[in-house]
């Protein structure tokens, strides 16, 4: 999930936000348009939706863009 924040977000702030969600298994600062990237893992799509809603309701989060991995073509986990 790409995070687009309402103001400049530090790595520490991103880490604090991500640590509140057990479904977040990775949090990254990135170059480009997004302010951060979160790697989420849930049991299924039904479990993903409420997590997305909660993350989107965070005061600093202006908008998000999500992608769902279908297949890792290199086979690594």
Order of alpha helices (4+ residues) and beta strands (2+ residues): beta-alpha-beta-beta-alpha-beta
